[in-house]
Amino acid sequence: MSAPNITFKNLREFKPLSEETICFTATLYLDGVRAAHLENRGNGGSTNVTPASNDEKVRDLLRRAHDHALTQTWTFGTETHHHDSLDSYLDGLVADELTRRDVDRQFKRHMKAHCLFLTGDGLFTLPRPYSAGIGVALRAKHGQDIRILNELPQAEGRALFETHATAA
């Protein structure tokens, strides 16, 4: 049996309440079906997975998600571990989604007010909006191999931003 498609709706993080784990609430959808409400209070405990209904289809989807979660791994340092529960697996997916949202927010904010460019030394931010004149000046100073993220298609610029901004 294949793994269900997992999506989150109404995902809300409460950063001030996060102590040892991410404090969040979300609605879990499996294969497009509302399957559960998720809640983690951020105090180090596991995520509460409350089924959306007692319907057989929902129970089956949650069983499939649980079985799939047990086959997934996570890495800490150089060691790889298996998830031991559905809530552990979902915690990792929620963390990944929140990180993706944060990177998207940072990228959009920087692109609006800054000129972002890559040289052989890494990613740099010029604290002014991009213009063609700035592009010419940057190429004159750093050479033609410079990559100006503001000139790239958004998806390509975002991918480079994520790679280089999170590398540190």
C-alpha positions in Angstrom: 0.0 0.0 0.0 1.4 3.4 -0.9 2.1 6.2 1.4 -0.7 8.8 1.7 -0.1 12.4 0.4 0.4 14.5 3.5 -0.5 18.2 3.6 -1.1 20.7 6.4 -3.7 23.4 6.5 -4.2 26.1 9.1 -0.6 25.5 10.2 0.1 28.1 12.9 3.3 28.4 14.9 3.4 30.1 18.3 7.1 31.0 18.7 6.9 32.7 22.1 5.4 29.5 23.5 8.1 27.1 22.1 10.4 25.9 24.8 11.8 22.5 23.8 9.7 21.7 20.7 7.8 23.7 18.2 4.5 25.0 19.5 1.9 24.7 16.7 -1.5 23.7 15.7 -2.6 22.4 12.3 -5.1 20.3 10.4 -3.7 17.2 8.8 -4.9 16.1 5.4 -4.1 12.7 4.0 -4.9 12.1 0.3 -7.0 15.3 0.4 -9.2 14.1 3.3 -9.2 16.0 6.6 -7.8 13.3 8.9 -6.7 14.9 12.1 -6.1 18.0 14.2 -2.4 18.3 15.3 -1.3 20.2 18.4 2.1 20.5 20.1 2.3 22.8 23.2 6.1 23.3 22.7 7.1 22.0 26.1 8.9 18.9 24.9 6.0 16.5 24.7 4.8 14.7 21.6 2.4 16.1 19.2 -1.3 15.2 19.9 -2.9 13.7 16.8 -6.7 13.8 17.2 -8.6 12.0 14.4 -11.1 14.3 12.6 -13.7 11.6 12.8 -14.2 7.9 13.7 -14.9 7.2 10.0 -13.3 4.0 8.7 -11.7 5.9 5.8 -10.0 8.3 8.2 -8.8 5.5 10.4 -7.4 3.7 7.4 -5.6 6.8 6.2 -4.1 7.3 9.6 -2.9 3.7 9.8 -1.3 4.1 6.3 0.4 7.3 7.5 1.6 5.6 10.6 3.0 2.6 8.7 4.7 4.9 6.3 6.2 7.0 9.2 7.8 3.9 10.7 9.8 3.4 7.4 11.1 7.0 7.4 14.5 8.1 8.8 15.9 11.3 10.3 19.5 12.3 10.8 21.2 13.9 13.7 24.9 14.6 13.3 26.2 11.5 11.5 23.7 9.1 12.9 20.5 8.0 11.1 17.4 7.0 13.1 14.0 5.6 12.3 10.9 7.5 13.4 9.1 5.5 16.1 5.7 7.1 15.7 3.5 9.1 13.4 3.7 12.1 15.6 7.5 12.1 15.5 7.4 12.0 11.7 4.8 14.7 11.5 6.9 16.9 13.8 9.7 16.7 11.3 7.4 17.5 8.4 5.9 20.5 10.3 9.5 21.8 11.0 10.4 21.5 7.3 7.2 23.3 6.3 7.8 26.1 8.8 11.5 26.5 7.6 10.3 26.6 4.0 7.8 29.4 4.9 10.5 31.3 6.8 12.9 31.1 3.9 10.2 32.2 1.5 9.3 35.2 3.7 13.0 36.2 4.0 13.6 35.8 0.2 10.5 38.0 -0.7 11.5 40.6 1.9 15.1 40.8 0.6 14.1 40.8 -3.0 11.8 43.8 -2.5 14.3 46.0 -0.7 17.7 44.7 -1.6 19.9 43.6 -4.4 21.1 40.0 -3.8 24.1 38.7 -5.6 26.4 35.7 -5.6 30.2 35.8 -6.1 32.7 33.0 -5.5 32.8 34.2 -1.9 29.1 33.6 -1.2 25.8 35.5 -1.1 25.8 39.3 -0.6 23.1 41.8 0.0 23.3 45.4 -1.2 20.9 47.5 1.0 19.0 49.1 -1.9 16.5 47.9 -4.4 17.8 46.4 -7.6 18.1 48.4 -10.8 19.8 47.8 -14.1 22.5 50.4 -13.2 23.3 48.5 -10.0 23.7 45.3 -12.1 26.1 47.1 -14.4 28.1 48.4 -11.5 28.3 45.0 -9.8 29.5 43.3 -13.0 32.1 46.0 -13.4 33.4 45.4 -9.9 33.0 41.6 -9.6 33.2 40.4 -13.2 30.6 38.8 -15.5 30.4 35.6 -13.5 28.4 37.3 -10.8 24.9 35.9 -10.3 22.3 38.6 -9.5 19.3 36.9 -7.9 17.0 39.8 -8.7 17.6 39.1 -12.5 16.8 35.4 -12.3 13.4 33.7 -12.5 11.9 33.7 -9.1 12.1 29.9 -8.5 15.8 29.9 -9.5 16.6 32.9 -7.4 14.8 31.4 -4.4 16.6 28.1 -4.7 20.0 29.9 -4.8 18.9 32.0 -1.8 17.9 29.0 0.2 21.1 27.1 -0.6 23.4 30.0 0.3 21.5 31.8 3.0 21.0 28.6 5.0 24.5 27.2 4.5 26.0 29.2 7.4 
